Amino acid sequence: MGYHLHGFGGESPPSSQGVLLPTGQSVDGLGAEVPSDVVATAGGSHFAYGSGIVPLGVHRINHRGIYFTDVKTSVNNFFGLLGQRKKLWRKREDDGDYQWKYARLLRCHWDRDVSQSQHAEIISEFEATGYWKSAGTQNVYQTRAVQYSAGEETYTLATAGNGEVPTYDAVITINSGSGDLKMARLKDSDGGIDWTWSGYMDNYKNLKIDCGAFSVQNDGVNAYSTFVLNEDHARDYWCAILPGSTSFQLTLQGYCTFKIEWYDSWV
């Protein structure tokens, strides 16, 4: 499937994408790589993720293209974004859909021929993390209101789109009802996920766990001190939503609703 890099900045395509990248005779550095998970020990070495998927780490994205129109303005606008971190946009060529990821513009370069002022061939380099995200509405999975004093209930997530890789930056929100919340535990035995938040959340408040930012907030206040990775937790992420479906066990103590939001992801 073909893509081409399209814009840098802005919040939504195609009318508000910040600065458009030069697309004349463009060459895009697509694809990615993951870091090695081999861990050396005194007795040899082992694979930290075993048969699991190694998440995408920090990577570089290269681009080369030519501005043919409004050369001065286009170059000035693009060069003015040097060092900034914004949404980098790409366009899928088979259906015209847009995808994005956060990236920082590390380098923009122009070998200018002073005798030629009608075009500008720009070479640029971005530094990014994570996978490409759908530009559409986030997927949302939400339970009915539940009342637990103890015990577990299994929920199954089914992604709504055509993502091809796991999503690691979902946002989990637990809203308390007429009773308070004392504990929330998320466990995915197959995925090596097992963590617990043990605190106190008053009625009609919310607990927000951002798995991409690794943050925990109780009614907007930092509540990370009562968040614990349990003994069986074996990953450096808090949640992984796979293409197709993901099963996990959720344990709650209190009257509340549970919601998880995520974007489908692509390499």
N, C-alpha and C positions, 0 to 999 in steps of 0.2 A: 504494500500500500504506500502511495507516495504522499509526501508532505512538502511544504516549503515554509520557511520562516517568513512572518508577515509584518509584525509590528512589535513595538516595545513601549510599555506603559498603557494607560487606559484601563477601564474596568470591564468593558463588554464589546464584543465585535458586532458588526464590522465598522460601525460609525464612530466608535470611541476607543481607539486602540493606541492612543498616544502618538508616537512618531512611527510612520511606516518605514520599514527597512527597504533598502534599494533592491529591487527585484529584477532589474535588467541583467540578463546573463548570469543569474545568481547561482551560487554553489553553496549548499547548506551542509553543515556537519551534523547529521542526524545519527541516531543510535545512542548507545550508552555502554557503561561497563560497571561491574560491581567489584568491591574490594575482596581480596582473598579472606577466607575464614579459617585458614590453617593456623592453628595455635601450637607453637613448639613447647614441649614439656621435657622434663628430665628423662622420662621414659619413652620419648618419641614425639609424635605430633598427633593432633586430632582435628576434626572439623567442628568448629564452634556451632554451626547451624545444622549439622548432621544432614538429614535428607530434606530439611526445610529450605526455604528460599532466602537468599542473602539480599537484603534491601539495597536499593540503589544509593550510593554515596554521593559526595561532592564530585562534580564533573564539569568539563568545559564544552562549550558549544561554539563552533566557528561559523562565520558567515562571510561571504564575499558577493557583492553585487554592485550594480551601476545605477546612479541617479541620472536620468536623462532630462528631466523637467524640474523647474524651480530649484536648480542646483545649489545656489547659495543658501537659500532658506532651508532646504532639506538637509544639507551638510551641517549648518549651524544648529538646527534643532536636534539632530542626532548626536553630534559631538557634545552638546550641552547636557546630555544624559550620562556622560562618563562618570563612573563611580557610583551611580545610583542603582538601587534594587527595586525592580518593578516586575510586572507581569510581562513575560515574553510570550508572544502569540505565534502559533503556526496554523496553517490551513491545510485541511485534508483534501486532496485533489479529486478523489472519487465522488465525494458528495458535498464538498464545500464547507463542511463543519469546521469549527475552530476549537483549538485546545490551547491550554496555557500552563505555565509553571513560573514560579518566582525565580528570577535570575538577576545577577549584577553585571553591568557593562564594564568589563575590565580593560578593553582596548578598542580603539577605533582609529584607523590609519588610512591616509590617502596619499599615494605617491603622485603628486599633482604635476601634470605637464603644463607649464605656463603658457604654451601655445594653444592649448585646447581648453576652452572654458565652457563647452557645451555638455560635458558629462563629468561625472566623478565616480571613480571605482573605489569603493570603500571596503576595507577589510576590518572585521570586528570580531571580538571574542567575549563570550559571556561565561560566567561561573554560576552554576545552578545546583539545586538539590531536589531530589524527589522526581516523581514521574509526571508526565503530562496529564492535565485534568480536563474533563469535559467543560465546555463553556456554558452548558445548559444548567438547569436547576439541580441542586443537590438531591441525591437520594435520601429519603427519610424513612426510617423504620421506627414505629412508636407502639408501645404496648397500651393496653387498656389500663385503667386505674387498678392497682393491685394492693393487697393488704397482706403483709407477711410479718410473722413474729420470728419465724425460723423456717428452714427448708429451702429447696431449690426448685426452679422451674426452667425448662429449656426453651429458648427462643431460636428460631432459624431465620437468618437474614438471606434475602435473595436480591442480588444486584439487578437493577432495572435496565442497564445499558449493555454495551459490548466491550467493557474494559477487558484488558488482556493480562494485567498483572495485579497483585494485591494492593490495597489501599491501606496505608499505615497512619494517616493523619485524620482519622475520623474524630468528630466531636460528640461526646456523650453528655446529655443533659438529663438530670433526674429532678423532677418537680415534686415537691411534697404537697400533700393535700391538707386535710383537716388535722392530720397527725404529723408528728415530727419523724425525721429519718435519723437512724442511729448507725446504720451500716450498709455498705454496698460492696458486693464482691463480684468480679467478672472472671470467669474461668473458661479457657479453651484448651482442654487437655491435649488435643491433637496438634494445636498450634503453639504449645509451650507458653500460654498466657495464663497468669493467675495473680491477681492483685486485689487488695482490699482497702477501702476507705472506711475508717472507723472514727466518727466524730459525732457532731450533733448539728442537725439542720432543722430549724424551727419550721412550723407549718406555713404553707404558702410561700416557700422560698425555693431556690434551685441550686443544685450542685452541678458545676460544669467541669468536665474533664476533657481537656484538649490533648488528644494523643499525639498530635504533630508538634505542638509547642511544649509538651510535657508539663502542662500546668493544671492545677486543681484549684477551683474557686468555689467557695461557699457563699452564695449571695453576693458575689463580686469581690469577696475578701480571700486572700491567699490561704488555702487550706491544705497545702502540700505536706505539712508536718504530720498529718494523720493518714497519709497515703503510704501503703506498704506493698512492696513486691514480695509475694509469698515464696516459700521454699521451692515450690515447683515451677516458679516463673523462670524460663530459660531463654528469654529473648531480650534484645535491647530496645524493643518497642512495646507499647502497651496494648495494641489492638491490630489485627490484620483481617481485613475483609477481602475474601478471595472472589475472583470472578465466578459467577454461578451462585453458590450459596455458602454461607458460613454458619456453623452451629456453635453456640456457646451457652454456658450456664450462668445465670444471673441470680444472685441471692440478695434479697433486700430485707431490711428490718424497718418497717414503717409504711405508711399509706402514701403512695406516690405513683407517678407515671415515668416511664423510661423512654428516652428518645436518642437515636444515634443518626448522625448526618454525615454523608461522605460524597465525594465525587468519584466516579469511575476513573480508572487510571490506565495510561498507555505508556509504552517505552518510546 
